[in-house]
Amino acid sequence: MNLLVWTLGVPLVTAAIGALGGPRKFHEAALIGGLALTFGLCMATADQFLGGHVPAAFADALRVDGLSALVLVLCGFVGLLSATYGTGYLRRNEARQLVTPRMRLEFHFLIPAFVFAMLLVAVSNNLGILWIAVELTTLASVFLITFHDRDTSLEAGWKFLMLGSLGLGFALLGTVLLFAAGQRHLGEGMTALNWTRFMQVAPELHPFTLRLGVVFALIGYGTKAGLAPMHTWKPDAYR
């Protein structure tokens, strides 16, 4: 099977295992083991790219370039560190009755689900899949922000969700405009939203529609990324 598909599939399976009931030690081993394997696969995928082969899947909808190879390795590494630290954090707080078994299951599901979404963002060569992947990061991270159900975390979660959703609305509009700009040259199939195909016909696209689409996409994804001045959700979410 394609190495890139394995890289995305392992955290997805790890998340599914995390959602199941079972002994704590089993979940801890599955979480850390799954994300360690994910990190190894990220390294292997990046190495494959550096070796001259371009990993791709699903009609080039997923594709690795130099930047995405770097982001894959970083996301895999940070995901593994977060899981390792989080396991000890949950164990200590469960002993102090600050974390319930249900919260532990949520954590073991949300962390690999978030890692999967981030990796999908990194390798998305298709604007539609990119939008879906960023939406998945929102859905996973909002429950991590509100993990302890405190008033401050709930407020931060709602602010993050509202502003993030607004940003994704702008990003969706930008995606539609970019699709409209390239429709005459690229057709109407899903591959019409592939970045690599856009680059091939970029000089022939309608300039006003193209620029307007880029502006909306930049505002939308910039809001989701917390770029100033659309960063007002960030201090509360990271507190």
MDAnalysis code that builds the backbone (N, CA, C; Angstrom):
import MDAnalysis as mda
import numpy as np

u = mda.Universe.empty(717, n_residues=239, atom_resindex=np.repeat(np.arange(239), 3), trajectory=True)
u.add_TopologyAttr("name", ["N", "CA", "C"] * 239)
u.add_TopologyAttr("resid", np.arange(1, 240))
u.add_TopologyAttr("resname", ["MET", "ASN", "LEU", "LEU", "VAL", "TRP", "THR", "LEU", "GLY", "VAL", "PRO", "LEU", "VAL", "THR", "ALA", "ALA", "ILE", "GLY", "ALA", "LEU", "GLY", "GLY", "PRO", "ARG", "LYS", "PHE", "HIS", "GLU", "ALA", "ALA", "LEU", "ILE", "GLY", "GLY", "LEU", "ALA", "LEU", "THR", "PHE", "GLY", "LEU", "CYS", "MET", "ALA", "THR", "ALA", "ASP", "GLN", "PHE", "LEU", "GLY", "GLY", "HIS", "VAL", "PRO", "ALA", "ALA", "PHE", "ALA", "ASP", "ALA", "LEU", "ARG", "VAL", "ASP", "GLY", "LEU", "SER", "ALA", "LEU", "VAL", "LEU", "VAL", "LEU", "CYS", "GLY", "PHE", "VAL", "GLY", "LEU", "LEU", "SER", "ALA", "THR", "TYR", "GLY", "THR", "GLY", "TYR", "LEU", "ARG", "ARG", "ASN", "GLU", "ALA", "ARG", "GLN", "LEU", "VAL", "THR", "PRO", "ARG", "MET", "ARG", "LEU", "GLU", "PHE", "HIS", "PHE", "LEU", "ILE", "PRO", "ALA", "PHE", "VAL", "PHE", "ALA", "MET", "LEU", "LEU", "VAL", "ALA", "VAL", "SER", "ASN", "ASN", "LEU", "GLY", "ILE", "LEU", "TRP", "ILE", "ALA", "VAL", "GLU", "LEU", "THR", "THR", "LEU", "ALA", "SER", "VAL", "PHE", "LEU", "ILE", "THR", "PHE", "HIS", "ASP", "ARG", "ASP", "THR", "SER", "LEU", "GLU", "ALA", "GLY", "TRP", "LYS", "PHE", "LEU", "MET", "LEU", "GLY", "SER", "LEU", "GLY", "LEU", "GLY", "PHE", "ALA", "LEU", "LEU", "GLY", "THR", "VAL", "LEU", "LEU", "PHE", "ALA", "ALA", "GLY", "GLN", "ARG", "HIS", "LEU", "GLY", "GLU", "GLY", "MET", "THR", "ALA", "LEU", "ASN", "TRP", "THR", "ARG", "PHE", "MET", "GLN", "VAL", "ALA", "PRO", "GLU", "LEU", "HIS", "PRO", "PHE", "THR", "LEU", "ARG", "LEU", "GLY", "VAL", "VAL", "PHE", "ALA", "LEU", "ILE", "GLY", "TYR", "GLY", "THR", "LYS", "ALA", "GLY", "LEU", "ALA", "PRO", "MET", "HIS", "THR", "TRP", "LYS", "PRO", "ASP", "ALA", "TYR", "ARG"])
u.atoms.positions = np.array([
    [0.849, -1.199, 0.000],
    [0.000, 0.000, 0.000],
    [0.884, 1.248, 0.000],
    [0.384, 2.327, -0.576],
    [1.084, 3.595, -0.635],
    [1.518, 4.052, 0.760],
    [2.802, 4.445, 0.888],
    [3.338, 4.876, 2.180],
    [2.585, 6.080, 2.728],
    [2.166, 6.978, 1.854],
    [1.421, 8.161, 2.282],
    [0.077, 7.774, 2.892],
    [-0.572, 6.773, 2.324],
    [-1.848, 6.292, 2.867],
    [-1.634, 5.687, 4.253],
    [-0.556, 4.938, 4.432],
    [-0.230, 4.396, 5.756],
    [0.011, 5.514, 6.766],
    [0.709, 6.553, 6.338],
    [1.019, 7.676, 7.233],
    [-0.250, 8.319, 7.771],
    [-1.269, 8.413, 6.943],
    [-2.547, 8.983, 7.371],
    [-3.430, 7.952, 8.065],
    [-3.305, 6.701, 7.667],
    [-4.184, 5.664, 8.206],
    [-3.881, 5.279, 9.636],
    [-2.598, 5.280, 10.013],
    [-2.227, 4.834, 11.364],
    [-2.823, 5.724, 12.452],
    [-2.711, 7.074, 12.386],
    [-3.354, 7.881, 13.434],
    [-4.873, 7.757, 13.436],
    [-5.453, 7.503, 12.268],
    [-6.904, 7.322, 12.200],
    [-7.319, 6.049, 12.936],
    [-6.575, 4.973, 12.735],
    [-6.848, 3.719, 13.451],
    [-6.582, 3.893, 14.942],
    [-5.526, 4.633, 15.287],
    [-5.208, 4.900, 16.695],
    [-6.346, 5.652, 17.372],
    [-6.941, 6.607, 16.661],
    [-8.086, 7.346, 17.206],
    [-9.273, 6.419, 17.427],
    [-9.512, 5.513, 16.483],
    [-10.620, 4.562, 16.623],
    [-10.411, 3.655, 17.831],
    [-9.177, 3.204, 18.036],
    [-8.868, 2.378, 19.208],
    [-9.081, 3.179, 20.485],
    [-8.685, 4.458, 20.453],
    [-8.834, 5.310, 21.631],
    [-10.275, 5.522, 22.044],
    [-11.190, 5.434, 21.081],
    [-12.609, 5.629, 21.388],
    [-13.239, 4.410, 22.042],
    [-12.547, 3.279, 22.006],
    [-13.087, 2.051, 22.587],
    [-12.794, 1.982, 24.077],
    [-13.663, 1.340, 24.815],
    [-13.412, 1.113, 26.233],
    [-12.334, 0.059, 26.425],
    [-11.726, 0.076, 27.602],
    [-10.689, -0.914, 27.879],
    [-9.768, -0.452, 28.979],
    [-8.788, -1.281, 29.334],
    [-7.852, -0.931, 30.404],
    [-7.031, 0.307, 30.049],
    [-6.675, 1.067, 31.073],
    [-5.916, 2.297, 30.855],
    [-4.566, 2.013, 30.191],
    [-3.856, 0.981, 30.664],
    [-2.525, 0.691, 30.119],
    [-2.587, 0.325, 28.639],
    [-3.661, -0.355, 28.255],
    [-3.830, -0.694, 26.838],
    [-3.971, 0.567, 26.000],
    [-4.788, 1.511, 26.475],
    [-4.994, 2.758, 25.740],
    [-3.719, 3.583, 25.683],
    [-2.982, 3.616, 26.782],
    [-1.731, 4.373, 26.796],
    [-0.736, 3.791, 25.795],
    [-0.626, 2.468, 25.787],
    [0.300, 1.807, 24.859],
    [-0.131, 2.021, 23.408],
    [-1.447, 1.941, 23.165],
    [-1.956, 2.132, 21.801],
    [-1.716, 3.560, 21.324],
    [-1.935, 4.533, 22.218],
    [-1.756, 5.936, 21.848],
    [-0.299, 6.237, 21.524],
    [0.589, 5.913, 22.451],
    [2.007, 6.226, 22.240],
    [2.589, 5.383, 21.104],
    [2.234, 4.099, 21.073],
    [2.722, 3.236, 19.999],
    [2.232, 3.680, 18.631],
    [0.950, 4.040, 18.553],
    [0.380, 4.479, 17.282],
    [1.012, 5.758, 16.775],
    [1.246, 6.718, 17.685],
    [1.829, 7.984, 17.253],
    [3.331, 7.863, 17.032],
    [3.990, 6.931, 17.722],
    [5.403, 6.660, 17.427],
    [5.537, 6.078, 16.018],
    [4.636, 5.161, 15.674],
    [4.637, 4.594, 14.324],
    [4.308, 5.669, 13.292],
    [3.374, 6.552, 13.637],
    [3.023, 7.654, 12.738],
    [4.230, 8.542, 12.471],
    [4.969, 8.873, 13.530],
    [6.170, 9.703, 13.369],
    [7.191, 9.007, 12.476],
    [7.371, 7.711, 12.692],
    [8.289, 6.950, 11.849],
    [7.870, 6.965, 10.385],
    [6.569, 6.847, 10.144],
    [6.055, 6.888, 8.771],
    [6.208, 8.281, 8.156],
    [6.043, 9.315, 8.977],
    [6.273, 10.687, 8.495],
    [7.726, 10.855, 8.052],
    [8.645, 10.327, 8.870],
    [10.067, 10.387, 8.524],
    [10.336, 9.617, 7.230],
    [9.733, 8.445, 7.105],
    [9.942, 7.621, 5.907],
    [9.378, 8.305, 4.662],
    [8.221, 8.957, 4.805],
    [7.618, 9.667, 3.677],
    [8.492, 10.836, 3.245],
    [9.000, 11.597, 4.239],
    [9.899, 12.711, 3.926],
    [11.180, 12.208, 3.264],
    [11.704, 11.091, 3.758],
    [12.912, 10.508, 3.173],
    [12.654, 10.058, 1.737],
    [11.470, 9.535, 1.498],
    [11.100, 9.121, 0.139],
    [11.102, 10.319, -0.803],
    [10.584, 11.450, -0.316],
    [10.587, 12.667, -1.133],
    [12.013, 13.149, -1.391],
    [12.839, 13.163, -0.340],
    [14.226, 13.610, -0.493],
    [15.016, 12.691, -1.420],
    [14.579, 11.439, -1.521],
    [15.236, 10.490, -2.411],
    [14.853, 10.652, -3.873],
    [13.979, 11.609, -4.166],
    [13.625, 11.884, -5.554],
    [12.263, 11.374, -5.982],
    [11.576, 10.648, -5.094],
    [10.230, 10.155, -5.416],
    [9.205, 11.070, -4.756],
    [8.171, 11.449, -5.493],
    [7.124, 12.318, -4.942],
    [5.956, 11.453, -4.481],
    [5.781, 11.275, -3.156],
    [4.646, 10.481, -2.661],
    [3.319, 11.169, -2.999],
    [2.393, 10.426, -3.559],
    [1.082, 10.972, -3.927],
    [0.051, 9.854, -3.861],
    [-1.217, 10.249, -3.750],
    [-2.299, 9.262, -3.668],
    [-3.599, 9.908, -4.122],
    [-4.553, 9.058, -4.503],
    [-5.906, 9.483, -4.866],
    [-5.900, 10.562, -5.960],
    [-5.346, 10.181, -7.099],
    [-5.317, 11.059, -8.277],
    [-4.665, 12.402, -7.965],
    [-3.583, 12.348, -7.210],
    [-2.799, 13.537, -6.843],
    [-3.538, 14.477, -5.891],
    [-4.663, 14.053, -5.330],
    [-5.353, 14.891, -4.342],
    [-4.500, 15.031, -3.087],
    [-3.704, 14.013, -2.794],
    [-2.723, 14.066, -1.713],
    [-1.348, 13.984, -2.353],
    [-0.465, 14.894, -1.960],
    [0.842, 14.965, -2.617],
    [1.841, 15.611, -1.664],
    [3.055, 15.114, -1.663],
    [4.101, 15.634, -0.777],
    [5.089, 16.464, -1.584],
    [5.359, 17.691, -1.095],
    [6.445, 18.502, -1.639],
    [7.408, 18.834, -0.497],
    [8.349, 19.721, -0.737],
    [9.351, 20.019, 0.282],
    [8.758, 20.562, 1.569],
    [7.820, 21.507, 1.449],
    [7.207, 22.100, 2.637],
    [6.365, 21.087, 3.395],
    [5.557, 20.329, 2.673],
    [4.692, 19.361, 3.354],
    [5.506, 18.244, 4.001],
    [6.656, 17.884, 3.415],
    [7.525, 16.882, 4.039],
    [8.023, 17.383, 5.392],
    [8.414, 18.664, 5.446],
    [8.862, 19.257, 6.710],
    [7.732, 19.292, 7.728],
    [6.538, 19.726, 7.295],
    [5.394, 19.823, 8.206],
    [4.966, 18.441, 8.691],
    [5.034, 17.439, 7.835],
    [4.725, 16.068, 8.246],
    [5.599, 15.642, 9.419],
    [6.906, 15.851, 9.282],
    [7.844, 15.437, 10.333],
    [7.581, 16.213, 11.621],
    [7.356, 17.525, 11.508],
    [7.099, 18.348, 12.693],
    [5.808, 17.929, 13.394],
    [4.739, 17.726, 12.628],
    [3.458, 17.328, 13.224],
    [3.553, 15.951, 13.868],
    [4.230, 15.030, 13.201],
    [4.403, 13.699, 13.773],
    [5.188, 13.729, 15.067],
    [6.248, 14.550, 15.101],
    [7.091, 14.654, 16.297],
    [6.339, 15.306, 17.452],
    [5.684, 16.431, 17.180],
    [4.940, 17.136, 18.233],
    [3.765, 16.290, 18.718],
    [3.114, 15.571, 17.816],
    [2.023, 14.684, 18.217],
    [2.494, 13.604, 19.169],
    [3.658, 13.015, 18.887],
    [4.217, 11.983, 19.767],
    [4.592, 12.562, 21.124],
    [5.213, 13.754, 21.142],
    [5.556, 14.399, 22.412],
    [4.302, 14.711, 23.224],
    [3.268, 15.224, 22.561],
    [2.018, 15.568, 23.251],
    [1.365, 14.336, 23.857],
    [1.377, 13.233, 23.115],
    [0.781, 11.994, 23.622],
    [1.560, 11.462, 24.815],
    [2.893, 11.540, 24.746],
    [3.735, 11.038, 25.837],
    [3.528, 11.861, 27.102],
    [3.548, 13.198, 26.953],
    [3.316, 14.058, 28.116],
    [1.884, 13.909, 28.616],
    [0.925, 13.879, 27.688],
    [-0.484, 13.799, 28.069],
    [-0.822, 12.537, 28.827],
    [-0.145, 11.432, 28.505],
    [-0.394, 10.174, 29.211],
    [-0.045, 10.308, 30.689],
    [1.117, 10.892, 30.976],
    [1.502, 11.112, 32.370],
    [0.597, 12.111, 33.062],
    [0.214, 13.160, 32.338],
    [-0.688, 14.176, 32.888],
    [-2.024, 13.560, 33.287],
    [-2.587, 12.740, 32.411],
    [-3.871, 12.101, 32.710],
    [-3.755, 11.147, 33.886],
    [-2.655, 10.401, 33.947],
    [-2.471, 9.434, 35.025],
    [-2.433, 10.144, 36.382],
    [-1.683, 11.252, 36.445],
    [-1.581, 12.000, 37.709],
    [-2.928, 12.595, 38.103],
    [-3.617, 13.182, 37.140],
    [-4.881, 13.852, 37.459],
    [-6.033, 12.881, 37.662],
    [-5.933, 11.698, 37.076],
    [-6.949, 10.679, 37.344],
    [-6.803, 10.174, 38.771],
    [-5.566, 10.076, 39.257],
    [-5.330, 9.660, 40.639],
    [-5.873, 10.700, 41.619],
    [-5.862, 11.972, 41.204],
    [-6.388, 13.057, 42.051],
    [-7.872, 13.304, 41.791],
    [-8.484, 12.464, 40.962],
    [-9.906, 12.534, 40.612],
    [-10.273, 13.841, 39.901],
    [-9.304, 14.397, 39.169],
    [-9.565, 15.573, 38.345],
    [-9.888, 15.185, 36.903],
    [-9.592, 13.938, 36.570],
    [-9.875, 13.399, 35.238],
    [-10.647, 12.102, 35.401],
    [-11.753, 11.979, 34.696],
    [-12.578, 10.770, 34.765],
    [-12.171, 9.797, 33.649],
    [-12.556, 8.525, 33.770],
    [-12.277, 7.578, 32.681],
    [-12.858, 8.022, 31.339],
    [-14.021, 8.672, 31.363],
    [-14.618, 9.168, 30.116],
    [-13.731, 10.236, 29.480],
    [-13.173, 11.127, 30.297],
    [-12.277, 12.161, 29.784],
    [-11.009, 11.543, 29.209],
    [-10.535, 10.466, 29.845],
    [-9.343, 9.779, 29.337],
    [-9.608, 9.203, 27.946],
    [-10.785, 8.592, 27.770],
    [-11.149, 8.056, 26.459],
    [-11.223, 9.166, 25.409],
    [-11.788, 10.305, 25.798],
    [-11.871, 11.444, 24.883],
    [-10.479, 11.880, 24.442],
    [-9.569, 11.975, 25.401],
    [-8.208, 12.404, 25.094],
    [-7.533, 11.424, 24.137],
    [-7.678, 10.132, 24.417],
    [-7.033, 9.111, 23.589],
    [-7.634, 9.039, 22.185],
    [-8.832, 9.572, 22.015],
    [-9.423, 9.680, 20.680],
    [-9.022, 10.986, 19.997],
    [-9.075, 12.098, 20.740],
    [-8.907, 13.413, 20.131],
    [-7.478, 13.694, 19.682],
    [-6.482, 13.257, 20.460],
    [-5.091, 13.551, 20.093],
    [-4.720, 12.923, 18.742],
    [-4.901, 11.608, 18.550],
    [-4.568, 11.061, 17.223],
    [-5.482, 11.572, 16.112],
    [-6.744, 11.898, 16.447],
    [-7.640, 12.468, 15.432],
    [-7.126, 13.832, 14.980],
    [-6.640, 14.626, 15.930],
    [-6.078, 15.940, 15.606],
    [-4.802, 15.792, 14.781],
    [-3.956, 14.837, 15.159],
    [-2.729, 14.581, 14.392],
    [-3.076, 14.171, 12.961],
    [-4.064, 13.286, 12.814],
    [-4.506, 12.880, 11.474],
    [-4.931, 14.090, 10.651],
    [-5.736, 14.967, 11.253],
    [-6.231, 16.139, 10.530],
    [-5.083, 17.058, 10.124],
    [-4.106, 17.252, 11.019],
    [-2.965, 18.105, 10.704],
    [-2.123, 17.513, 9.575],
    [-1.914, 16.206, 9.611],
    [-1.150, 15.560, 8.541],
    [-1.891, 15.664, 7.208],
    [-3.221, 15.543, 7.271],
    [-4.020, 15.660, 6.049],
    [-3.918, 17.068, 5.467],
    [-3.913, 18.085, 6.339],
    [-3.711, 19.463, 5.882],
    [-2.371, 19.577, 5.159],
    [-1.337, 18.981, 5.752],
    [0.020, 19.112, 5.209],
    [0.153, 18.528, 3.809],
    [-0.534, 17.432, 3.536],
    [-0.337, 16.739, 2.248],
    [-1.470, 16.988, 1.257],
    [-2.419, 17.853, 1.612],
    [-3.542, 18.120, 0.703],
    [-3.059, 18.914, -0.510],
    [-3.239, 18.349, -1.666],
    [-2.947, 19.035, -2.924],
    [-4.240, 19.512, -3.577],
    [-5.357, 19.260, -2.898],
    [-6.677, 19.577, -3.417],
    [-7.344, 20.581, -2.489],
    [-7.840, 21.670, -3.045],
    [-8.423, 22.734, -2.228],
    [-9.636, 22.269, -1.438],
    [-10.428, 21.377, -2.006],
    [-11.594, 20.859, -1.292],
    [-11.190, 20.013, -0.104],
    [-10.222, 19.127, -0.301],
    [-9.738, 18.291, 0.804],
    [-9.054, 19.144, 1.856],
    [-8.332, 20.177, 1.419],
    [-7.688, 21.086, 2.372],
    [-8.724, 21.718, 3.289],
    [-9.835, 22.192, 2.716],
    [-10.876, 22.829, 3.525],
    [-11.462, 21.829, 4.524],
    [-11.741, 20.609, 4.076],
    [-12.286, 19.574, 4.963],
    [-11.298, 19.251, 6.077],
    [-10.010, 19.152, 5.731],
    [-8.985, 18.821, 6.722],
    [-8.869, 19.906, 7.785],
    [-8.914, 21.165, 7.365],
    [-8.839, 22.263, 8.337],
    [-10.073, 22.263, 9.230],
    [-11.230, 21.955, 8.667],
    [-12.451, 21.830, 9.474],
    [-12.308, 20.712, 10.503],
    [-11.678, 19.609, 10.118],
    [-11.449, 18.507, 11.062],
    [-10.533, 18.935, 12.204],
    [-9.529, 19.759, 11.906],
    [-8.666, 20.249, 12.997],
    [-9.473, 21.093, 13.978],
    [-10.437, 21.853, 13.458],
    [-11.295, 22.668, 14.331],
    [-12.134, 21.781, 15.241],
    [-12.757, 20.771, 14.671],
    [-13.637, 19.896, 15.452],
    [-12.865, 19.139, 16.528],
    [-11.648, 18.706, 16.209],
    [-10.854, 17.971, 17.200],
    [-10.324, 18.899, 18.283],
    [-9.800, 20.054, 17.879],
    [-9.139, 20.917, 18.855],
    [-10.118, 21.637, 19.778],
    [-11.352, 21.898, 19.320],
    [-12.292, 22.601, 20.196],
    [-12.624, 21.756, 21.426],
    [-12.675, 20.430, 21.267],
    [-12.937, 19.566, 22.418],
    [-11.710, 19.432, 23.314],
    [-10.521, 19.607, 22.757],
    [-9.314, 19.625, 23.589],
    [-9.243, 20.919, 24.392],
    [-9.662, 22.034, 23.791],
    [-9.667, 23.317, 24.501],
    [-10.643, 23.276, 25.674],
    [-11.796, 22.643, 25.485],
    [-12.834, 22.590, 26.532],
    [-12.738, 21.313, 27.368],
    [-11.581, 20.682, 27.362],
    [-11.413, 19.362, 27.972],
    [-11.853, 19.330, 29.431],
    [-11.525, 20.365, 30.214],
    [-11.806, 20.343, 31.653],
    [-13.155, 20.966, 32.026],
    [-13.909, 21.441, 31.054],
    [-15.255, 21.987, 31.305],
    [-15.266, 23.144, 32.301],
    [-14.189, 23.889, 32.380],
    [-14.191, 25.093, 33.216],
    [-14.842, 26.238, 32.445],
    [-15.296, 27.258, 33.198],
    [-15.939, 28.399, 32.540],
    [-14.991, 29.071, 31.551],
    [-13.722, 29.239, 31.961],
    [-12.756, 29.914, 31.090],
    [-12.468, 29.097, 29.828],
    [-12.355, 27.776, 29.983],
    [-12.068, 26.939, 28.812],
    [-13.284, 26.843, 27.890],
    [-14.488, 26.832, 28.471],
    [-15.699, 26.813, 27.641],
    [-15.832, 28.110, 26.846],
    [-15.522, 29.235, 27.499],
    [-15.556, 30.522, 26.800],
    [-14.527, 30.549, 25.668],
    [-13.325, 30.057, 25.967],
    [-12.274, 30.011, 24.943],
    [-12.669, 29.097, 23.791],
    [-13.306, 27.969, 24.120],
    [-13.734, 27.035, 23.087],
    [-14.783, 27.630, 22.165],
    [-15.755, 28.334, 22.767],
    [-16.791, 28.954, 21.944],
    [-16.204, 30.048, 21.056],
    [-15.295, 30.851, 21.618],
    [-14.663, 31.911, 20.823],
    [-13.875, 31.304, 19.657],
    [-13.129, 30.246, 19.960],
    [-12.352, 29.559, 18.920],
    [-13.272, 28.987, 17.847],
    [-14.370, 28.365, 18.275],
    [-15.289, 27.733, 17.328],
    [-15.979, 28.770, 16.448],
    [-16.436, 29.877, 17.054],
    [-17.152, 30.892, 16.293],
    [-16.235, 31.584, 15.282],
    [-15.062, 32.029, 15.752],
    [-14.148, 32.731, 14.850],
    [-13.555, 31.776, 13.815],
    [-13.261, 30.545, 14.253],
    [-12.742, 29.556, 13.311],
    [-13.755, 29.222, 12.230],
    [-15.020, 29.095, 12.623],
    [-16.074, 28.797, 11.646],
    [-16.282, 29.964, 10.683],
    [-16.182, 31.189, 11.221],
    [-16.281, 32.364, 10.348],
    [-15.144, 32.358, 9.327],
    [-13.940, 32.065, 9.819],
    [-12.793, 31.994, 8.917],
    [-12.961, 30.920, 7.861],
    [-13.476, 29.768, 8.269],
    [-13.671, 28.680, 7.311],
    [-14.766, 29.012, 6.300],
    [-15.721, 29.848, 6.714],
    [-16.730, 30.319, 5.764],
    [-16.091, 31.162, 4.665],
    [-15.189, 32.073, 5.064],
    [-14.456, 32.871, 4.079],
    [-13.589, 31.974, 3.193],
    [-12.933, 30.987, 3.819],
    [-12.069, 30.075, 3.056],
    [-12.876, 29.267, 2.041],
    [-14.092, 28.864, 2.432],
    [-14.950, 28.120, 1.505],
    [-15.354, 28.994, 0.321],
    [-15.678, 30.257, 0.617],
    [-16.019, 31.183, -0.467],
    [-14.824, 31.367, -1.401],
    [-13.627, 31.485, -0.817],
    [-12.420, 31.593, -1.635],
    [-12.209, 30.368, -2.500],
    [-12.484, 29.186, -1.942],
    [-12.340, 27.937, -2.698],
    [-13.315, 27.897, -3.873],
    [-14.549, 28.329, -3.635],
    [-15.562, 28.357, -4.702],
    [-15.137, 29.316, -5.815],
    [-14.602, 30.479, -5.425],
    [-14.158, 31.454, -6.425],
    [-12.974, 30.928, -7.233],
    [-12.056, 30.242, -6.571],
    [-10.918, 29.661, -7.288],
    [-11.380, 28.571, -8.251],
    [-12.350, 27.790, -7.804],
    [-12.919, 26.761, -8.688],
    [-13.569, 27.410, -9.906],
    [-14.300, 28.506, -9.667],
    [-14.956, 29.217, -10.769],
    [-13.924, 29.808, -11.728],
    [-12.813, 30.310, -11.173],
    [-11.775, 30.907, -12.015],
    [-11.135, 29.881, -12.944],
    [-11.022, 28.648, -12.479],
    [-10.346, 27.633, -13.279],
    [-11.258, 26.683, -14.018],
    [-12.563, 26.850, -13.864],
    [-13.520, 25.871, -14.402],
    [-13.409, 25.713, -15.921],
    [-13.226, 26.826, -16.627],
    [-13.190, 26.759, -18.093],
    [-11.979, 25.972, -18.589],
    [-10.870, 26.040, -17.842],
    [-9.638, 25.379, -18.279],
    [-9.449, 24.004, -17.644],
    [-10.031, 23.795, -16.464],
    [-9.763, 22.568, -15.707],
    [-10.950, 21.621, -15.640],
    [-12.114, 22.056, -16.101],
    [-13.285, 21.196, -16.046],
    [-13.964, 21.247, -14.688],
    [-14.818, 20.259, -14.407],
    [-15.634, 20.284, -13.194],
    [-15.361, 19.116, -12.250],
    [-14.402, 18.250, -12.546],
    [-14.096, 17.129, -11.663],
    [-13.342, 17.573, -10.422],
    [-13.161, 16.633, -9.481],
    [-12.434, 16.941, -8.247],
    [-10.997, 17.362, -8.526],
    [-10.388, 16.808, -9.583],
    [-8.998, 17.171, -9.885],
    [-8.873, 18.624, -10.331],
    [-10.001, 19.259, -10.649],
    [-9.966, 20.674, -11.021],
    [-9.557, 21.552, -9.843],
    [-9.618, 21.006, -8.630],
    [-9.224, 21.763, -7.438],
    [-7.801, 21.441, -6.990],
    [-7.071, 20.647, -7.765],
    [-5.696, 20.307, -7.392],
    [-4.760, 21.495, -7.620],
    [-3.936, 21.796, -6.618],
    [-2.991, 22.910, -6.714],
    [-2.082, 22.768, -7.930],
    [-1.578, 21.566, -8.154],
    [-0.625, 21.361, -9.244],
    [-1.252, 21.671, -10.602],
    [-2.525, 21.388, -10.763],
    [-3.212, 21.713, -12.019],
    [-3.464, 23.215, -12.124],
    [-3.768, 23.852, -10.995],
    [-3.940, 25.307, -10.986],
    [-2.666, 25.999, -11.453],
    [-1.532, 25.528, -10.966],
    [-0.255, 26.153, -11.308],
    [0.037, 26.046, -12.802],
    [-0.404, 24.971, -13.416],
    [-0.137, 24.769, -14.842],
    [-0.891, 25.765, -15.723],
    [-2.078, 26.174, -15.270],
    [-2.910, 27.055, -16.108],
    [-3.082, 28.440, -15.489],
    [-2.319, 28.747, -14.438],
    [-2.502, 30.004, -13.705],
    [-2.500, 31.242, -14.607],
    [-1.585, 31.361, -15.576],
    [-1.591, 32.575, -16.410],
    [-2.859, 32.745, -17.248],
    [-3.604, 31.670, -17.452],
    [-4.794, 31.724, -18.311],
    [-6.085, 31.958, -17.524],
    [-6.015, 31.954, -16.191],
    [-7.221, 32.090, -15.377],
    [-7.691, 33.535, -15.342],
    [-8.989, 33.709, -15.070],
    [-9.568, 35.055, -14.982],
    [-8.930, 35.785, -13.800],
    [-8.187, 36.876, -14.048],
    [-7.379, 37.483, -12.979],
    [-8.185, 38.018, -11.799],
    [-9.323, 38.687, -12.062],
    [-10.085, 39.269, -10.955],
    [-10.658, 38.187, -10.049],
    [-11.282, 37.164, -10.649],
    [-11.859, 36.072, -9.853],
    [-10.771, 35.336, -9.082],
    [-9.624, 35.135, -9.725],
    [-8.507, 34.449, -9.076],
    [-8.011, 35.235, -7.869],
    [-7.805, 36.530, -8.034],
    [-7.308, 37.364, -6.932],
    [-8.328, 37.447, -5.798],
    [-9.598, 37.580, -6.158],
    [-10.640, 37.644, -5.133],
    [-10.691, 36.339, -4.338],
    [-10.572, 35.210, -5.031],
    [-10.557, 33.917, -4.351],
    [-9.382, 33.779, -3.409],
    [-8.209, 34.230, -3.845],
    [-7.013, 34.163, -2.996],
    [-7.183, 35.040, -1.763],
    [-7.763, 36.230, -1.924],
    [-7.972, 37.138, -0.787],
    [-8.904, 36.502, 0.244],
    [-10.026, 35.957, -0.207],
    [-10.962, 35.313, 0.725],
    [-10.324, 34.100, 1.403],
    [-9.574, 33.309, 0.644],
    [-8.903, 32.145, 1.230],
    [-7.864, 32.580, 2.256],
    [-7.127, 33.647, 1.957],
    [-6.102, 34.145, 2.881],
    [-6.730, 34.647, 4.175],
    [-7.827, 35.400, 4.059],
    [-8.525, 35.886, 5.258],
    [-9.074, 34.707, 6.060],
    [-9.688, 33.756, 5.364],
    [-10.299, 32.612, 6.047],
    [-9.295, 31.742, 6.764],
    [-8.281, 31.292, 6.049],
    [-7.279, 30.425, 6.680],
    [-6.399, 31.211, 7.652],
    [-6.230, 32.513, 7.384],
    [-5.488, 33.353, 8.329],
    [-6.203, 33.467, 9.663],
    [-7.535, 33.572, 9.621],
    [-8.327, 33.590, 10.857],
    [-8.176, 32.279, 11.608],
    [-8.244, 31.173, 10.884],
    [-8.103, 29.853, 11.512],
    [-6.708, 29.659, 12.097],
    [-5.694, 30.214, 11.440],
    [-4.318, 30.083, 11.922],
    [-3.996, 31.076, 13.035],
    [-4.870, 32.063, 13.241],
    [-4.634, 33.047, 14.289],
    [-3.654, 34.129, 13.893],
    [-3.596, 34.464, 12.593],
    [-2.714, 35.534, 12.140],
    [-3.339, 36.888, 12.471],
    [-2.521, 37.831, 12.954],
    [-3.015, 39.171, 13.261],
    [-3.532, 39.824, 11.976],
    [-4.639, 40.571, 12.048],
    [-5.415, 40.929, 13.243],
    [-6.573, 39.963, 13.550],
    [-6.544, 38.735, 12.999],
    [-7.637, 37.776, 13.230],
    [-7.250, 36.769, 14.311],
    [-6.512, 37.239, 15.307],
    [-5.916, 36.323, 16.288],
    [-6.588, 36.394, 17.658],
    [-7.739, 37.036, 17.762],
    [-8.302, 37.331, 19.082],
    [-8.700, 36.090, 19.873],
    [-8.896, 34.946, 19.205],
    [-9.254, 33.709, 19.912],
    [-8.044, 33.053, 20.566],
    [-6.847, 33.406, 20.122],
    [-5.662, 32.635, 20.474],
    [-5.257, 32.729, 21.952],
    [-5.223, 33.939, 22.562],
    [-4.787, 33.997, 23.969],
    [-5.631, 33.128, 24.899],
    [-6.957, 33.144, 24.719],
    [-7.833, 32.345, 25.581],
    [-7.670, 30.852, 25.316],
    [-7.546, 30.475, 24.048],
    [-7.456, 29.055, 23.698],
    [-6.178, 28.417, 24.230],
    [-5.087, 29.185, 24.285],
    [-3.806, 28.632, 24.731],
    [-3.551, 28.851, 26.217],
    [-4.511, 29.470, 26.915],
    [-4.295, 29.762, 28.334],
    [-4.339, 28.485, 29.152],
])
